[in-house]
Amino acid sequence: MYPPFRSQKINFTYRDRSCQNMLSYSITPVQEIHDSVLDKAGVRLLIKREDLNHSSVSGNKLWKLKYNLEEATKLGQKCLLTFGGAYSNHIYAVAAAAHELGLDSIGVIRGEETLPLNKVLSFAISKGMKLHYVSREIYRSKTESAFIDTLHKTFGDFYLIPEGGTNNLAVKGVTEFAKTLGKDFDYLCCAVGTGGTMAGLINGVSLEKKLLGFPVLKNGEFLVEEIKNLLSSEHKNWILNTDYHVGGYAKVTLQLTTFIENFNAKHQIQLDPVYTGKALFGVFDLITNGYFPTGSTILFIHSGGVR
Ligand SMILES: *Cc1c(COP(=O)(O)O)cnc(C)c1O
C-alpha cells in the first residue's frame, strides 16, 4: 500500500556533486479515488499527484528537464533555447527552470505574436525568457541544421532542447521517476503528447505491469514508432489507446469539460483539458466499459499542466 500524503521538500541531487544547479522538488502523494463507478467495476484508481512536484516546472516537465539541465550545466552553457506553440507547457517550464537556475532562455514560438500575451507567454517573459516568433512554415524546419545555424548566428551559444522537451535525457529523467512508483499497481496510465513521458515510464517499471497511454492528438498511431525509438530495449507491455483525442490537439467538447468540472468538484483534483483531462476521461470510459479486470489497481500519472 502507498503511504498517506507526505509533503516534503527535497532537492534533486545530481550525481555530479560539483553541479550547483538544482531545481527544488517536492515528493508527491498517491491519492486513492473513491467513486461508485470504480466500486461497480471492482477496480481501484490511484492518482500520482506529480502535478504537485514544483510550483511552476510542474509534472512530467520537471523530470524531462532534469538531465537536460544537468547536461547544459556540465557543458558550461548559460542559455537554454527551445521551441513551442503559444500555449506550450514546455515553454512555461523551461522559462521557469532557467530562471530558477540563473540561466538565460529563448523560446522560439510558432506563429505571429498576438497581443495581449496569453498566460504562458507573459509568464515566460516575466521569467526572463526572450521570445522569438517564427512563421509556421519556418517553424516546421526546427530540427534542420540550417535553421539552427541561423539561430546560433542570432543568439550565439545555447543548449538546445527540442519541442516538447523530448530527447534521450528527458526519457532518462522520466525513467528515474518511474522507478519511484513502486509495485502496488497493475496498470499505469498517462497522457501522451510527444511520447517522451510514456517511453520513460515503460523503461522504468517492471515488465509485468501494463502501460496504457492516451495520445491527445488526432491520428496518434505514429507515436508507437516514436516511443519505440526512445526505448532502450524492446518492451511488449504497453499500448496506446487513440480513441480519446476528442477531435485533436487542444480541442475540447462539452462532455470533456463537464467531466473535468465534475471530477474537480468531487475529488478536488484539477485536470487540464489538453492532457490529463482527456487521458483520465479515457480511463473512466474504459472502466465503465469493463476494460480492466475486476480486482485491478490502476495508477494514473497526473502529469501537471494546470495553471
Ligand atoms: C507535456 C505534457 C504531456 C505530454 O508529455 P510527452 O512527454 O510530450 O508525451 C502530458 N501531460 C502534461 C500535463 C503535459 O504538460
The ligand as a Gaussian input file, in Angstrom:
#p B3LYP/6-31G(d) Opt

LIG

0 1
 C        3.700000      17.968000     -21.999000
 C        2.658000      17.248000     -21.252000
 C        2.344000      15.889000     -21.517000
 C        2.938000      15.135000     -22.670000
 O        4.211000      14.652000     -22.420000
 P        5.031000      13.943000     -23.577000
 O        6.283000      13.529000     -22.931000
 O        5.284000      15.005000     -24.626000
 O        4.227000      12.844000     -24.137000
 C        1.415000      15.261000     -20.696000
 N        0.792000      15.927000     -19.704000
 C        1.051000      17.226000     -19.446000
 C        0.309000      17.887000     -18.366000
 C        1.990000      17.925000     -20.206000
 O        2.225000      19.220000     -19.946000

